[in-house]
Amino acid sequence: MRAIVIIPDDQSGTLALRDVPDPTPGPQDLLIRVKATALNRADLAQRRGRYPAAVTAADSGLAIGGLEAAGEVMGMGTEVEGFNTGDRVMAMCGGGYAELVTIDHRLALRIPERLSWEEAATIPVAYMTEHDALMTNGQLQAGESVFVNAASSGVGVAAMQLAKLVGAQPVIGSSGVTDKLQALSDWGMDVGINYTTEDVAEAVLAATQGEGVDVIIDHVGASHLADHLRCMALKGRLVSVGRLGGGKHEIDLDFVALRRLHLIGVTFRTRTLEERIAIAQRCGETILPALADGRLRPCIDRVFPLTEVAEAQGYMASNAQIGKIVLSV
């Protein structure tokens, strides 16, 4: 098969299209012919050697990029039940920048008929991450308020749509680009904050009538943590999903205690297979029906061919997109 491998160097790593051995499915695995995959911020870190590779080429040991895929079942292991050749599936999986991937069948989600391959490729990482952050860890309830930073990112758009699906009010988002904030009103955002021109904490407090926000989904990390803590409601929950703005920050524990705040960190890297299967099952019960009837809508900014993955990653690094960047395979 053809795959995009990462060749380490002294700079940011080189992406190369190579012929590599086809993967062999294990007893519980599906073999999937990839039709589309999508980019994630972790792909950029993986290219620089700062994020572990889940899949490597059998002949060279080089990492195969990508963290999700949508495609068609081509084969399966001897212990797989409930799937047939030709089924359309999507999954969070290492090595998505390739023509073939294998994935434990219990992690695969069936693609609703109304979704294209490209639309399906945007779902696994963004929606499974945000469902776990909002619902399982953030314990979001209907009528509660939500603040999502990096709102124009793929995970940001997913978080706002899921919050709306639950009945959150208001859904507040932040971005440093006014044009993006205007566009995000179509993707679940009630109140937009430009963090480059506004005091984020004051704006969130104003949007919540001074009560503070119940749940914060933080995709940035240390650089904005102080502002986030200032605008949280009593017993508010902050879920740390991403840390691109830094991983260390001094906080006032007296303030955290007095407000009885919950600071929660999440990642998929330390989860067991059983934990990931449980997340996939919960997401399947909530996300798939909403995708099927249109209550959730995939947000695609641009589609590149797999051969232009370097250009696609450069576009992601420019921070110009709203939603997901997709690679057709």
C-alpha positions in Angstrom: 0.0 0.0 0.0 1.0 3.7 -0.2 1.3 5.6 3.0 2.7 8.9 4.2 5.7 8.2 6.5 7.6 10.6 8.7 11.3 10.8 8.1 13.0 12.4 11.2 15.4 15.3 10.6 16.9 18.2 12.5 13.9 20.5 11.7 10.3 19.5 11.6 10.4 16.1 10.0 9.8 15.3 6.4 6.6 13.7 5.0 7.2 11.2 2.2 4.8 9.0 0.2 6.2 5.5 0.3 5.2 1.9 -0.7 5.0 0.0 2.5 3.8 -3.5 3.5 0.0 -3.9 3.9 -1.1 -4.3 7.5 -2.5 -7.7 8.6 -5.6 -7.7 10.7 -5.6 -9.5 14.1 -8.4 -11.7 15.3 -10.5 -8.7 16.5 -9.5 -6.3 13.7 -11.1 -4.9 10.6 -9.0 -4.2 7.5 -10.2 -0.9 6.1 -9.6 0.6 2.7 -9.2 4.2 3.5 -11.2 6.7 1.5 -10.4 9.8 3.5 -8.6 11.0 6.6 -8.4 14.3 8.4 -5.8 16.4 10.0 -5.4 17.1 13.7 -3.0 19.4 15.6 -1.3 16.3 17.0 -0.2 15.5 13.5 2.1 18.5 13.5 3.5 17.5 16.8 3.9 13.9 15.6 5.9 15.2 12.6 8.3 17.0 14.9 8.7 13.9 17.0 6.8 15.3 20.0 3.8 12.9 19.8 4.2 9.1 19.8 3.4 7.2 16.6 0.8 4.5 17.0 1.6 2.8 13.7 5.0 2.2 11.9 5.8 0.8 8.6 6.8 -2.9 8.9 9.8 -2.6 6.6 11.4 0.6 7.8 10.0 1.3 11.2 9.1 4.8 10.1 6.0 6.3 11.6 2.9 6.5 9.4 1.0 9.7 10.0 -2.6 10.3 10.8 -5.0 9.7 13.7 -8.3 8.9 12.0 -9.8 7.4 8.9 -13.1 6.7 7.0 -13.3 3.8 4.6 -14.7 0.5 3.5 -14.2 -2.9 5.2 -12.0 -5.1 3.0 -11.4 -8.0 5.4 -11.5 -8.9 9.1 -10.1 -11.2 11.7 -11.5 -14.6 12.7 -13.2 -13.3 15.9 -15.0 -10.3 14.4 -18.8 -10.3 14.5 -21.4 -7.8 13.3 -19.4 -6.5 10.3 -19.4 -7.4 6.6 -17.1 -6.7 3.7 -18.1 -3.5 2.1 -19.4 -1.8 5.3 -18.7 1.9 5.6 -16.9 2.7 8.8 -14.9 5.5 10.5 -12.6 5.3 13.4 -10.0 7.0 15.5 -6.8 5.0 14.6 -3.1 5.5 14.1 -1.7 5.4 10.6 -4.7 7.1 8.9 -2.4 8.7 6.2 -2.4 5.4 4.3 -4.5 3.3 1.8 -5.1 0.6 4.4 -5.5 0.5 8.2 -6.5 -2.1 10.8 -8.6 -1.2 13.8 -10.2 -3.3 16.5 -13.8 -3.7 15.3 -15.2 -2.5 18.6 -13.7 0.9 18.0 -15.3 1.3 14.6 -18.4 3.5 14.0 -20.7 2.9 11.1 -21.0 5.9 8.7 -24.5 7.3 8.3 -25.8 7.1 4.7 -26.0 10.9 4.4 -22.3 11.4 5.0 -19.6 11.4 2.3 -16.3 9.8 2.9 -14.8 13.3 3.4 -17.4 14.3 6.0 -17.1 11.0 7.8 -13.3 11.5 8.1 -13.9 14.6 10.2 -15.9 12.8 12.9 -13.8 10.3 14.9 -11.1 12.5 16.7 -13.1 15.7 17.0 -16.4 14.3 18.1 -15.1 11.4 20.3 -12.7 13.8 22.0 -15.3 16.4 22.7 -18.1 14.0 23.7 -15.8 12.6 26.3 -14.7 16.0 27.4 -18.2 17.6 27.6 -20.4 14.7 28.6 -18.4 12.2 30.5 -15.8 14.5 32.2 -17.6 17.9 32.1 -20.9 16.4 33.0 -22.7 19.0 30.9 -26.4 19.3 31.5 -29.2 21.0 29.6 -29.5 24.7 30.5 -25.8 25.0 31.7 -23.4 27.4 30.0 -20.3 26.4 28.1 -17.2 28.3 27.0 -15.0 26.8 24.2 -11.7 28.4 23.3 -10.0 27.8 19.9 -13.6 27.7 18.7 -12.8 27.6 15.0 -10.7 24.5 15.2 -12.1 21.1 14.3 -12.5 20.1 18.0 -13.9 23.6 18.8 -16.7 23.4 16.2 -17.5 19.8 17.4 -17.7 20.9 21.0 -20.1 23.8 20.3 -22.3 21.6 18.2 -22.4 18.9 20.9 -23.1 21.5 23.6 -26.1 22.7 21.5 -27.3 19.1 21.1 -27.4 18.7 24.8 -29.3 22.0 25.3 -26.5 24.2 26.7 -27.2 27.9 26.9 -25.3 30.1 26.2 -22.6 28.5 24.1 -19.7 30.9 24.2 -16.7 30.6 21.8 -13.4 32.5 21.4 -11.1 33.2 18.5 -8.6 35.9 17.6 -10.2 36.5 14.2 -13.4 38.5 13.9 -14.4 37.0 10.6 -14.2 33.5 12.1 -16.4 34.5 15.0 -19.1 35.8 12.6 -19.0 32.5 10.7 -19.2 30.4 13.8 -22.7 31.6 14.6 -23.8 29.0 12.0 -22.0 26.2 14.0 -23.6 26.5 17.4 -22.0 29.6 18.9 -24.3 32.0 20.7 -21.7 34.5 21.9 -18.3 35.2 20.3 -15.3 36.7 22.0 -12.2 38.0 20.3 -9.5 37.3 22.7 -7.1 39.8 21.1 -9.4 42.8 21.7 -11.6 41.8 24.6 -11.0 40.8 28.2 -12.1 37.2 28.0 -13.1 36.7 31.6 -15.2 39.9 31.7 -16.8 39.0 28.4 -17.7 35.5 29.7 -19.1 36.9 32.9 -21.2 39.4 30.9 -22.6 36.6 28.8 -23.6 34.6 31.9 -25.1 37.6 33.8 -22.2 37.6 36.2 -22.7 34.0 37.3 -19.7 32.6 35.5 -19.6 29.7 33.1 -20.5 26.1 34.2 -18.2 24.2 31.8 -15.0 25.3 30.0 -13.5 23.2 27.2 -9.9 24.3 27.1 -8.0 23.6 23.9 -5.2 26.1 24.6 -3.7 25.5 28.1 -1.5 27.7 30.3 -1.5 30.9 28.4 -5.2 31.5 29.0 -5.8 29.5 32.3 -5.8 32.6 34.6 -8.6 34.2 32.6 -10.6 31.0 32.5 -10.5 30.5 36.3 -11.7 34.0 36.8 -14.9 33.5 34.9 -16.0 30.1 36.2 -19.2 29.6 38.1 -19.4 28.0 41.5 -18.6 24.3 41.1 -17.6 24.9 37.5 -15.7 22.3 35.5 -12.7 23.1 33.3 -11.7 20.2 31.0 -8.2 20.5 29.7 -8.2 19.0 26.2 -5.2 20.7 24.5 -2.1 22.5 25.7 -0.7 24.2 22.7 -0.4 27.4 24.7 1.8 25.8 27.3 1.5 23.1 29.9 2.6 24.9 33.1 0.9 27.8 35.0 0.8 29.0 38.6 -2.8 28.9 40.0 -4.4 30.2 43.2 -5.5 27.1 45.0 -7.4 29.1 47.6 -9.6 30.5 44.7 -10.1 27.1 43.3 -11.1 25.8 46.7 -13.5 28.7 47.5 -15.2 28.3 44.1 -15.1 24.5 44.5 -13.8 24.2 41.0 -13.1 21.0 39.1 -9.9 21.0 36.9 -9.9 17.8 34.7 -7.3 16.6 32.3 -8.1 14.3 29.4 -6.1 12.4 26.8 -6.5 9.3 24.8 -2.8 8.4 25.0 -3.1 6.7 28.5 -6.5 5.0 28.0 -6.8 1.2 27.8 -8.4 -0.5 24.9 -11.4 -1.2 27.1 -11.8 2.5 28.0 -11.6 3.5 24.3 -14.2 0.9 23.4 -16.5 2.3 26.0 -16.0 5.8 24.6 -16.7 4.6 21.1 -19.9 2.9 22.3 -21.2 6.0 24.1 -20.4 8.2 21.1 -22.2 5.7 18.8 -25.3 6.0 20.9 -25.3 9.8 20.9 -23.4 11.0 17.8 -24.5 8.7 15.1 -28.3 9.4 15.4 -27.6 13.1 15.4 -25.4 12.8 12.3 -28.0 10.7 10.6 -30.8 13.2 11.1 -28.7 16.4 10.5 -28.6 17.7 14.1 -24.8 17.4 13.9 -23.1 18.6 10.7 -19.5 18.0 9.7 -17.6 21.2 9.1 -15.0 20.9 6.3 -12.8 23.8 5.5 -10.7 22.3 2.7 -10.0 19.0 1.0 -6.5 18.1 -0.2 -5.3 14.9 -2.0 -3.1 12.6 0.1 -0.2 13.5 -2.0 -0.5 17.2 -0.9 -0.3 16.4 2.8 2.6 18.7 3.4 0.6 21.6 1.9 -2.4 20.6 4.0 -0.3 20.6 7.2 1.1 24.0 6.2 -2.4 25.3 5.9 -3.3 24.0 9.3 -0.2 25.6 10.8 -1.4 29.0 9.4 -4.5 28.8 11.6 -6.7 29.9 8.7 -9.3 27.1 8.8 -12.7 26.8 10.3 -13.4 23.2 11.1 -11.5 20.3 9.7 -9.0 19.8 6.9 -9.5 16.6 5.0 -7.2 14.4 2.9 -8.8 12.3 0.1 -7.0 8.9 -0.3 
